[in-house]
Amino acid sequence: MSPEREKLPLDAKILGEAIIELNISRRNVTIYPKGHPSVEQSLNRAYEKLRKLFELRPEVTFSLARDTIIVDDYYLEKTNPVYREFASHLSAMGIASVSFLTGVTKDEIYSFHSLLTLDPEEMTLQDMADEIDRRRLHHIRVTLVDYDAFTFEEGKVTATEKEALWEKYVYGLIEGTLRTEEMGDTIREIPPELLASMMNRLDSEELKEETYDRVITTYIRRSAERAFSGSDIKRLMDFINSLKPELKKQFLSSSVKNLSMHSDAMKEALKETSVDQIIDLLSIINEQKVAIPDALKNLLDRFSHLQDTALGETRFRNHLISDDIFLSKSAINLLEGGNFSAYVTDRYQKEIEKLLEFDASRLVREESDLLQRACVDEIVERYYSHVLQELLSQEIVTEEEYMKFAEEIYLQAGQFLETGQYEEVLRIFYLLEGNLSNNRFPHITDGLLRNMRSEDFILLVIASFQITGRLNREGALALARYYGDMLIPYLMEALLEEESSAVRAFLIMLLSQFGNSVIPLALKLLGSREWFVKRNMIHLLSLTENPEVIPHIRVYCRHENRRVSLEATKALIKLGDSYGIEMVREMIRSGKREDMEQAASLAGAFRIRKVIPDMVSILRRKPVTPGDFTIKVPFIRALGEMGDPSVIPVLKDLAGAKSILFRTAVEEMKEEIYRSLKNYPYSEVEPLLREGIRSRNENIRTVSESIIRKQEGRV
């Protein structure tokens, strides 16, 4: 595999916010026309988040794998519903990756989102490619998945960019860093010849037994909904037969071991497998001299001698009857041993084989799932609400009927809040505003809008945010933006009373979108006696990014409560105030272990290069106790986050340290040094890594080998 190109680190927070805002703007483009306030506001936010990412690197690429987003070599949190929805939508469009380049405009982002509103079921891959070209997305590069682009000729594999994506998955599987329970389905999509081609590039001497087992287990494993089948045996055989000789025996051994553990599933799969394929499997096992458990051998022997007796013959005189059709003597001769190939081409034969191997259970299950989802209460309520909204828009509705429908839609809005369907509440708001502008029963419409903006209804909104808001973050953000500044005091009150830290973080996130509007009330609450109120207000003020709040935060850097002072220091660093850096430097020099560890954590998290000399001075201190070694660990970790080459000589000295009395502490320090080397220029740490390969410490050897393999393009 090719060496990884060195990449600048992306800020995880900004990256996550960018994806959230892109998904919000995508959904708004789907719901509202161009120029609508919600569309414009969400596009502005998405543009600003991308602009911040471009400050870190000129191009940001999101690769898609089903419902997972991949940036560089990192899989973003799959449990995040926003990430999952964004990835699933793009994957459903047949998109393999999207790259945003410096210079992208809001119009290009809108045009890209409008592309995502198309129905993928009504378009071919070429249609989608034509749509992308027509939109002239000069600063957005969209790569489509073309499964038909894969070809296999005499063991030679060629592919589109999809192969590169699959290659990343295989690399993660071999290294043991891929979570197979999440990506196993994607691994099993790889054609067997292509997977074998990837494996053939590996150095077999460096592969461990657990690597073979992990690959085989992932490639043939099946979920509870789908049992192991005969087509899986064929796929496994195609994979093994395409391997180079030195790998074939090891993978075959792992396959036999895996199949032996699932005898019942294997028995059912063999019923769908031809006798010739079973004989081929036995032959290759014997050829490679692989030990096979008696139970599995007996099972294979049994099925390899079975005759096909599933279908009987019905004859009348000299004719064969099939489905009430009399077949002539010549037709019987053709089917029983005539020149079959003269009538049936190889291509037609392959199509027949595909039909025989096709598993329709997945389609049946998907149709069943769609039907079940359509019948759940939330879907029914949503459909009922849409019917009511349609009726409220009709000119033929009388005032009495309009009043009745308005009362019902108000109740529906309350139910949507209970289930966190905030987009549906917004839809009702926009409908009523449209009716009011069109002067449709204005006294009724205006009264209903006032009720939905009343304190009683807003309290329902806040309660919903506290209970279910985190499950639909973008919907909650959109509804909070609709209410605007009037929601601030209610959210603040909820924040003060909330006991759950996760919900408090969510409420602060909602408040932060109001920017400078939260500052007056936050400053007022900053004077509270409760330490946690102070901490939350400091955090909220830092999110406004307004430098005017800096003097109000500085006074809390030396607060008696450590959590308050630490939050104030972090806030000043985020706001770019040098006083925050001075506080970190003071903590490093304090000599207090807890302060020093927190300072190291802050320095690494915020990449504070100005305190590198202070941290290096800690590394150079002559150790007297075991604690003098262990306190170096967090500073080594923080320096590793920055990867400054000037630190390497100090690391080399520490890597050669020896101590009889404090051996455990010294080894812990050395392990951290080698773990951090991946972030430094490889050419400057290669000699140290070569020494690590010869280390007696197994952890150091493993880390060193992994870094070298990755840099040299081997897996």
C-alpha positions in Angstrom: 0.0 0.0 0.0 1.2 3.5 -0.8 2.7 5.6 1.9 0.3 7.9 3.7 0.7 11.6 2.7 1.4 13.8 5.6 -1.6 15.8 6.6 -2.3 18.7 8.8 -4.4 17.9 11.9 -8.0 18.9 11.7 -9.8 20.5 14.7 -12.3 17.8 15.6 -14.8 20.4 17.0 -14.8 22.5 13.9 -14.9 19.4 11.7 -18.0 18.1 13.6 -19.7 21.6 13.4 -19.0 21.8 9.7 -20.7 18.4 9.1 -23.7 19.4 11.2 -24.1 22.7 9.4 -23.7 21.1 6.0 -26.4 18.6 6.9 -28.7 21.4 8.3 -28.3 23.4 5.1 -28.9 20.3 3.0 -32.2 19.6 4.7 -33.2 23.3 4.5 -32.5 23.3 0.7 -34.7 20.2 0.5 -37.6 21.8 2.4 -37.6 25.5 1.4 -37.1 27.5 -1.8 -33.9 29.3 -2.6 -33.7 32.7 -0.8 -35.7 31.5 2.2 -34.3 32.9 5.5 -33.7 29.4 6.8 -31.8 28.4 3.7 -29.7 31.6 3.7 -28.8 31.4 7.4 -27.8 27.7 7.3 -25.7 28.3 4.1 -23.9 31.1 5.8 -23.1 29.0 8.9 -21.9 26.1 6.7 -19.7 28.4 4.7 -18.2 29.9 7.8 -17.4 26.5 9.3 -15.7 25.4 6.0 -13.8 28.6 6.0 -12.3 27.8 9.4 -11.3 24.3 8.2 -9.6 25.9 5.2 -7.4 27.8 7.7 -6.0 24.4 8.7 -5.7 22.9 5.2 -6.7 23.9 1.6 -8.8 20.9 1.0 -11.1 18.8 3.2 -12.4 15.4 1.9 -15.2 13.4 3.4 -15.2 9.7 2.3 -18.4 7.7 2.8 -18.9 4.1 3.8 -22.6 3.4 4.1 -23.5 5.5 7.2 -19.9 6.3 8.3 -17.8 9.4 7.5 -14.1 9.0 7.0 -11.7 11.9 7.2 -8.1 11.0 6.4 -7.7 7.6 8.2 -10.1 8.4 10.9 -13.7 7.1 11.2 -16.0 9.7 12.8 -18.2 8.7 15.6 -20.9 6.4 14.1 -23.3 6.9 16.9 -23.7 10.5 16.1 -27.1 10.7 14.3 -26.1 13.8 12.3 -23.0 12.2 10.9 -24.9 9.0 10.2 -27.7 10.8 8.4 -25.3 12.9 6.3 -23.3 9.8 5.3 -26.3 7.7 4.6 -27.9 10.3 2.3 -24.7 10.8 0.3 -24.1 7.0 0.1 -27.6 6.5 -1.2 -26.9 9.0 -3.9 -23.9 6.8 -5.0 -21.3 9.2 -3.8 -18.0 7.8 -2.5 -16.4 11.0 -1.4 -16.8 14.8 -1.4 -13.9 17.3 -1.4 -14.4 21.0 -0.5 -11.6 23.2 -1.8 -10.5 26.6 -0.7 -12.5 29.3 -2.6 -15.8 27.4 -2.4 -18.7 29.9 -2.5 -22.2 29.8 -0.9 -23.7 29.4 -4.3 -21.6 26.3 -5.0 -22.7 24.8 -1.6 -26.3 25.5 -2.5 -25.9 24.0 -5.9 -24.3 20.9 -4.3 -27.2 20.6 -1.9 -29.7 20.9 -4.8 -27.9 18.0 -6.4 -28.6 16.0 -3.2 -32.4 16.6 -3.6 -32.5 14.5 -6.7 -34.1 11.0 -6.5 -31.2 8.4 -7.0 -33.7 5.7 -7.9 -34.7 7.7 -11.0 -31.1 8.3 -12.2 -28.3 6.3 -13.6 -24.7 6.8 -12.6 -24.1 8.7 -15.9 -27.1 10.9 -15.2 -25.6 11.8 -11.8 -22.2 12.5 -13.4 -23.9 14.8 -16.0 -25.8 16.7 -13.2 -22.5 17.3 -11.4 -20.9 18.6 -14.6 -23.9 20.8 -15.3 -23.6 22.5 -11.9 -20.0 23.6 -12.5 -18.8 22.9 -8.9 -15.3 24.3 -9.4 -14.5 24.0 -5.7 -16.4 20.9 -4.8 -15.2 17.6 -6.1 -17.7 14.8 -6.1 -16.5 11.2 -6.6 -19.2 8.6 -7.5 -19.1 4.9 -6.8 -19.0 2.9 -10.0 -19.2 -0.8 -9.1 -19.4 -1.7 -12.7 -15.9 -0.2 -13.2 -14.2 -3.2 -11.5 -12.8 -5.8 -14.0 -10.9 -9.0 -13.4 -8.8 -10.4 -16.1 -6.4 -13.3 -15.5 -5.8 -12.4 -12.0 -5.3 -8.7 -12.8 -7.5 -6.2 -10.9 -8.3 -2.7 -12.0 -10.7 -0.3 -10.2 -11.9 3.2 -9.7 -11.4 5.2 -6.5 -13.6 2.7 -4.7 -10.7 0.3 -4.6 -8.6 2.9 -2.7 -11.4 3.3 -0.1 -11.7 -0.5 0.3 -7.9 -0.7 0.6 -8.2 1.6 3.7 -10.7 -0.7 5.3 -8.5 -3.8 4.6 -5.5 -2.0 6.1 -7.5 -1.2 9.2 -8.7 -4.8 9.4 -5.2 -6.1 9.3 -3.9 -3.6 11.8 -6.8 -4.4 14.2 -7.9 -0.8 14.2 -11.1 -1.3 12.3 -14.3 -2.0 14.3 -15.6 -5.0 12.3 -19.0 -4.9 13.8 -19.6 -1.6 12.1 -17.6 -2.1 8.8 -18.0 -5.8 8.3 -20.7 -5.4 5.7 -18.5 -3.1 3.7 -15.6 -5.6 3.8 -17.9 -8.3 2.6 -18.8 -6.2 -0.5 -15.2 -6.5 -1.8 -15.0 -8.9 -4.7 -12.9 -12.0 -3.7 -10.4 -11.5 -6.5 -9.8 -7.9 -5.4 -9.4 -8.8 -1.8 -7.0 -11.5 -2.7 -5.0 -9.0 -4.8 -4.7 -6.7 -1.8 -3.5 -9.6 0.4 -1.0 -10.7 -2.2 0.8 -7.4 -1.8 1.6 -8.2 1.9 4.7 -9.7 3.4 3.5 -13.1 4.6 6.3 -13.3 7.2 5.0 -10.3 9.1 1.4 -11.5 9.4 0.2 -13.2 12.6 -2.3 -16.0 13.0 -4.9 -13.6 14.5 -4.7 -11.5 11.3 -5.7 -14.4 9.1 -8.5 -15.3 11.5 -9.7 -11.7 11.6 -9.9 -11.4 7.8 -11.7 -14.7 7.3 -14.1 -14.1 10.2 -15.1 -10.7 8.9 -15.3 -11.8 5.3 -17.6 -14.7 5.8 -19.5 -13.7 9.0 -23.2 -13.4 8.7 -25.8 -11.6 10.9 -28.7 -13.2 12.6 -31.0 -12.1 9.7 -28.9 -13.9 7.0 -27.4 -17.3 7.5 -24.2 -18.6 5.9 -25.0 -19.7 2.3 -23.7 -21.7 -0.6 -22.7 -18.5 -2.4 -20.5 -17.6 0.6 -18.6 -20.9 0.2 -18.1 -20.1 -3.5 -16.9 -16.6 -2.7 -14.5 -18.0 -0.1 -13.1 -20.5 -2.6 -12.6 -17.8 -5.2 -10.7 -15.7 -2.6 -8.4 -18.6 -1.6 -7.8 -19.7 -5.1 -6.7 -16.2 -6.1 -4.1 -16.0 -3.3 -0.3 -16.5 -3.8 1.0 -19.9 -2.6 2.6 -18.6 0.7 -0.7 -17.1 1.9 -3.1 -19.8 0.6 -2.4 -22.4 3.3 -2.7 -19.9 6.2 -6.0 -18.4 5.0 -7.3 -21.9 4.2 -6.4 -23.1 7.8 -8.3 -20.1 9.2 -11.3 -20.8 7.0 -11.4 -24.5 8.1 -11.3 -23.4 11.7 -14.0 -20.9 11.2 -16.3 -23.2 9.3 -15.8 -26.0 11.9 -17.2 -23.7 14.6 -20.5 -23.3 12.7 -21.5 -26.8 11.8 -25.2 -26.2 11.6 -24.9 -23.2 9.3 -22.3 -25.1 7.3 -24.7 -28.0 6.8 -27.4 -25.7 5.5 -24.9 -24.0 3.2 -23.7 -27.3 1.7 -27.2 -28.1 0.7 -27.0 -25.1 -1.7 -23.5 -26.1 -3.0 -22.8 -28.3 -6.0 -21.0 -31.6 -5.5 -18.2 -30.3 -7.8 -17.6 -27.3 -5.6 -17.4 -29.4 -2.4 -15.0 -31.8 -4.1 -12.8 -28.8 -5.1 -12.8 -27.6 -1.5 -11.7 -31.0 -0.3 -9.0 -31.1 -3.0 -7.5 -27.8 -2.1 -7.5 -28.8 1.6 -5.7 -32.0 0.8 -3.3 -30.2 -1.6 -2.3 -27.7 1.1 -2.1 -30.4 3.7 -4.4 -28.5 6.1 -5.6 -30.4 9.1 -9.4 -30.7 9.1 -11.6 -31.7 12.1 -13.4 -35.0 11.8 -16.8 -33.5 12.1 -16.3 -31.1 9.2 -14.5 -33.8 7.1 -17.4 -36.2 7.6 -19.9 -33.4 6.6 -18.0 -32.6 3.4 -17.5 -36.3 2.5 -21.2 -36.8 3.0 -22.3 -34.0 0.7 -19.6 -34.7 -1.9 -21.3 -38.0 -2.6 -25.0 -36.8 -2.7 -26.9 -37.2 -5.9 -29.3 -34.5 -7.2 -32.7 -36.1 -6.5 -34.6 -33.0 -5.6 -36.6 -33.1 -8.9 -38.3 -36.1 -10.3 -39.4 -36.7 -13.9 -43.0 -37.1 -15.1 -43.3 -38.7 -18.5 -46.2 -39.5 -20.9 -45.4 -42.1 -23.5 -42.2 -40.8 -25.1 -42.5 -37.2 -23.8 -41.2 -35.4 -20.7 -43.9 -33.2 -18.9 -42.6 -30.0 -17.3 -45.1 -27.5 -15.9 -47.9 -29.0 -17.9 -45.9 -28.6 -21.1 -45.1 -31.7 -23.4 -41.5 -31.6 -24.4 -40.5 -33.3 -27.6 -38.0 -36.1 -28.0 -35.4 -33.6 -29.5 -35.8 -31.2 -26.6 -35.2 -34.1 -24.1 -32.1 -35.1 -26.0 -30.9 -31.5 -25.8 -31.4 -31.3 -22.1 -30.0 -34.7 -21.4 -26.7 -34.5 -23.3 -27.1 -32.7 -26.6 -25.0 -29.8 -27.8 -26.1 -27.5 -25.0 -23.5 -24.8 -25.6 -24.7 -24.4 -29.1 -28.0 -23.1 -27.8 -26.9 -21.4 -24.6 -24.0 -18.9 -24.7 -21.5 -18.5 -21.9 -23.0 -15.1 -21.1 -26.5 -16.5 -20.8 -25.1 -19.3 -18.6 -23.5 -16.7 -16.3 -26.8 -14.8 -16.0 -28.5 -18.1 -15.0 -25.9 -18.7 -12.4 -26.4 -15.1 -11.0 -30.1 -15.8 -10.7 -29.5 -19.1 -8.9 -27.1 -17.4 -6.5 -29.3 -14.4 -5.9 -30.6 -14.1 -2.3 -34.0 -12.4 -2.3 -34.4 -12.5 1.5 -32.7 -9.1 1.9 -35.2 -7.5 -0.5 -38.1 -9.1 1.4 -36.7 -7.9 4.7 -36.2 -4.4 3.4 -39.8 -4.2 2.1 -41.0 -5.5 5.4 -39.0 -2.9 7.3 -40.4 -0.1 5.1 -43.9 -1.3 5.7 -43.4 -1.5 9.5 -41.8 1.9 9.6 -44.7 3.4 7.7 -47.1 2.1 10.4 -45.4 3.5 13.5 -47.2 6.2 15.5 -44.7 9.0 14.6 -45.2 8.4 10.8 -49.0 8.3 11.2 -49.0 11.5 13.2 -46.8 13.2 10.7 -49.0 12.1 7.8 -52.1 13.3 9.7 -50.5 16.7 10.3 -49.6 17.1 6.7 -53.2 16.4 5.8 -54.4 19.1 8.3 -51.8 21.5 6.8 -53.1 20.8 3.3 -56.7 21.5 4.5 -55.6 24.8 6.1 -54.2 25.9 2.8 -57.4 25.2 0.8 -59.5 28.1 -0.4 -62.7 26.1 -0.1 -62.4 25.7 3.7 -65.0 27.7 5.7 -64.1 29.8 8.7 -65.7 27.2 11.1 -63.7 24.4 9.5 -60.5 26.5 9.5 -61.0 27.1 13.3 -61.4 23.4 13.9 -58.4 22.4 11.8 -56.3 25.2 13.6 -57.2 23.8 17.0 -56.2 20.3 15.9 -52.9 21.5 14.4 -52.0 23.2 17.7 -52.5 19.9 19.5 -50.3 18.2 16.8 -47.6 20.7 17.4 -47.5 19.8 21.1 -47.3 16.1 20.2 -44.4 16.8 17.9 -42.6 18.5 20.7 -43.1 15.4 22.9 -41.4 13.2 20.3 -38.7 15.7 19.3 -40.0 16.2 15.7 -39.0 19.9 15.6 -39.0 20.1 11.8 -42.7 19.4 11.9 -43.3 22.2 14.4 -41.3 24.6 12.1 -43.4 23.4 9.2 -46.5 24.4 11.1 -45.0 27.8 11.9 -44.1 28.5 8.3 -47.6 27.4 7.1 -49.3 29.8 9.5 -47.0 32.6 8.6 -47.8 32.1 4.9 -51.6 32.0 5.7 -51.2 35.2 7.7 -49.4 37.0 4.9 -52.1 35.8 2.5 -54.8 37.2 4.9 -56.4 33.8 5.4 -58.7 34.2 8.5 -56.1 36.5 10.0 -57.7 36.7 13.5 -57.6 32.9 13.8 -54.1 32.5 12.3 -52.6 35.3 14.3 -54.1 33.9 17.6 -52.7 30.5 16.9 -49.2 31.9 16.2 -49.4 33.9 19.5 -50.3 30.7 21.3 -47.3 28.9 19.9 -45.0 31.8 20.9 -46.5 32.1 24.4 -44.6 31.3 27.6 -46.6 28.1 28.2 -45.8 26.8 24.8 -42.1 27.9 25.0 -41.8 26.0 28.3 -43.0 22.9 26.5 -40.3 23.6 23.9 -37.6 23.9 26.6 -38.8 20.7 28.3 -38.6 18.9 25.0 -35.1 20.1 24.4 -34.1 18.7 27.8 -35.7 15.3 27.3 -35.3 14.5 23.6 -33.4 17.4 22.1 -30.1 15.6 21.9 -31.7 12.9 19.7 -32.5 15.6 17.0 -29.8 18.3 17.5 -30.2 19.9 14.1 -34.0 20.1 14.5 -33.6 21.6 17.9 -31.1 24.2 16.6 -33.4 25.1 13.8 -36.4 25.6 16.2 -34.3 27.6 18.6 -33.1 29.8 15.8 -36.7 30.4 14.8 -37.7 31.6 18.2 -34.5 33.8 18.4 -33.4 35.8 21.4 -36.7 35.4 23.2 -35.6 31.9 24.0 -32.4 32.9 25.9 -33.8 33.5 29.4 -35.8 30.2 29.3 -32.7 28.2 28.1 -30.6 29.9 30.8 -33.1 29.0 33.5 -33.2 25.4 32.3 -29.4 25.3 32.3 -29.2 26.5 36.0 -31.6 23.8 37.1 -30.4 20.9 34.9 -28.6 18.1 36.7 -27.4 16.1 33.7 -24.0 17.2 32.4 -24.8 15.9 28.9 -28.0 17.9 28.8 -26.2 21.0 30.2 -23.7 20.7 27.4 -26.6 20.5 24.9 -28.3 23.6 26.3 -25.0 25.6 26.2 -24.6 24.5 22.6 -28.2 25.9 21.9 -27.4 29.1 23.7 -24.0 29.6 21.9 -25.7 30.0 18.5 -27.2 33.3 19.7 -23.7 34.9 19.9 -23.4 38.3 21.5 -27.1 38.2 22.6 -26.3 35.9 25.5 -23.5 38.1 26.9 -25.5 40.4 29.1 -27.4 37.6 30.9 -24.2 35.4 31.1 -22.2 38.2 32.7 -25.0 38.8 35.2 -25.0 35.0 36.1 -21.2 35.0 36.3 -21.6 36.6 39.7 -23.5 33.6 41.1 -22.2 32.0 44.3 -22.4 28.5 42.7 -19.1 27.4 41.2 -20.7 25.3 38.5 -22.8 28.4 37.3 -19.6 30.4 37.0 -17.9 27.6 35.1 -20.8 27.2 32.6 -21.1 31.0 32.0 -17.3 31.2 31.4 -17.6 28.4 28.8 -20.6 30.0 27.2 -18.9 33.4 27.0 -15.9 31.8 25.3 -18.1 30.4 22.6 -19.3 33.9 21.6 -15.7 34.6 20.4 -16.2 38.2 21.4 -12.9 39.7 22.8 -14.9 42.1 24.9 -15.6 39.3 27.4 -11.9 38.7 28.1 -11.5 41.1 31.0 -14.6 39.5 32.7 -13.0 36.1 32.4 -9.4 36.9 33.4 -10.4 37.6 37.1 -11.4 33.9 37.4 -8.1 32.4 36.3 -7.0 32.3 40.0 -10.4 31.4 41.5 -10.3 29.2 44.6 -12.3 26.5 42.8 -9.9 24.6 40.5 -12.6 23.8 37.9 -13.5 27.4 37.6 -9.9 28.6 37.2 -9.2 25.9 34.7 -12.3 26.8 32.6 -11.3 30.4 32.7 -7.8 29.6 31.4 -9.2 27.4 28.6 -11.5 30.2 27.6 -8.7 32.8 27.4 -6.7 30.4 25.2 -9.6 29.9 22.9 -10.2 33.6 22.7 -6.5 34.1 21.8 -5.6 36.0 25.0 -1.9 35.8 25.9 -2.9 35.8 29.6 -4.2 32.3 29.2 -0.8 31.1 27.9 0.9 32.8 30.8 -1.4 30.9 33.2 -0.4 27.6 31.5 3.3 28.5 31.8 2.8 29.3 35.5 1.1 25.9 36.0 4.0 24.1 34.4 6.5 25.9 36.7 4.3 25.5 39.8 5.8 22.1 40.9 2.4 20.9 41.8 1.7 17.6 40.0 -2.0 18.2 39.4 -1.4 21.7 37.9 1.5 20.4 35.8 -0.6 17.6 34.3 -3.5 20.0 33.5 -1.1 22.4 31.9 0.4 19.6 29.7 -3.2 18.6 28.7 -4.0 22.2 27.8 -0.8 22.7 25.9 -1.3 19.6 23.8 -5.0 20.2 23.2 -4.5 23.7 22.0 -1.1 23.2 20.4 0.5 26.0 22.5 3.9 26.2 20.9 5.0 29.1 23.1 5.3 26.9 26.1 7.4 24.2 24.4 10.7 25.5 26.1 8.9 25.2 29.5 7.9 21.7 28.8 11.3 20.7 27.5 12.8 22.0 30.8 10.6 19.5 32.6 12.0 16.7 30.4 15.6 17.8 31.1 15.2 17.7 34.9 17.3 15.1 36.5 15.0 12.5 38.1 15.4 11.6 41.8 12.2 9.7 42.4 9.9 7.5 40.3 7.5 10.4 40.1 10.1 12.5 38.4 9.9 10.0 35.5 6.1 9.7 35.4 5.5 13.4 35.4 7.4 13.6 32.1 4.8 11.4 30.5 2.0 14.0 30.0 4.5 16.5 28.7 5.9 13.9 26.2 2.3 13.3 25.1 1.6 17.0 24.7 4.8 17.6 22.7 3.9 14.7 20.5 0.6 16.4 19.7 2.6 19.3 18.2 5.3 17.2 16.6 8.0 20.0 16.8 11.3 18.5 15.4 13.3 20.6 17.9 12.2 18.3 20.7 13.6 15.1 19.1 17.2 15.3 20.6 15.6 15.5 24.1 13.4 12.4 23.3 16.5 10.5 22.1 18.3 11.2 25.3 15.3 10.0 27.4 14.8 6.9 25.2 18.3 5.9 26.2 17.7 6.5 30.0 18.3 3.5 32.3 17.5 3.0 36.0 17.7 -0.1 38.1 15.6 1.3 41.0 12.9 2.9 38.9 12.7 0.5 36.0 8.9 0.5 35.7 8.6 4.3 35.6 11.4 4.5 33.0 9.7 1.9 30.7 6.4 3.8 31.0 8.1 7.0 29.9 9.9 5.3 27.0 6.6 3.7 25.8 5.0 7.2 25.6 8.0 8.5 23.7 7.6 5.8 21.0 3.9 6.3 20.8 4.4 10.0 20.1 7.0 9.5 17.3 4.3 9.0 14.7 3.6 12.7 14.8 7.2 13.8 14.1 9.0 13.9 10.7 9.7 10.3 9.9 13.2 11.0 8.4 14.3 12.4 11.8 12.9 9.7 14.0 13.6 6.7 11.8 16.9 5.9 13.6 15.1 5.9 16.9 12.4 3.7 15.5 15.0 1.2 14.2 16.4 1.0 17.7 12.9 0.4 19.0 12.5 -2.7 16.8 15.4 -4.2 18.7 14.0 -3.2 22.2 13.2 -5.9 24.8 10.0 -4.0 25.5 7.3 -5.7 23.4 5.1 -2.5 23.4 8.0 -0.4 22.1 8.7 -3.0 19.4 5.1 -3.2 18.3 4.7 0.6 18.0 8.0 1.0 16.2 7.1 -1.7 13.6 3.7 -0.2 13.0 5.0 3.3 12.3 7.7 2.0 10.0 5.3 -0.2 8.1 2.9 2.6 7.6 5.6 5.0 6.5 7.1 2.6 4.0 3.8 1.7 2.5 3.5 -1.8 4.0 0.7 -3.3 6.1 
